[in-house]
Amino acid sequence: MNAKRRKALMKLAEQLNTLKSDFEMLRDEEQDAYDRMPESFQAGARGEAAETILDNMDDVLCSLQDAIDTLETLEE
């Protein structure tokens, strides 16, 4: 891989890291909102929906990390 494409990959990895960091902050805010919910809401439909959203957000974070890791291996 030439230097120009390697530099472009490094830039993409940096952008994904920034995106992941921003997304982690949103996920943490969502977790805090869930944690502040009364237990009766957590056990009900609202809580189940929030847990599903949190699980999906965790999946997105894992996918972002996988993409970052893959880009970093391409840079080598």
Helices and strands as residue ranges (DSSP letters): H 3-36, H 39-42, H 45-75
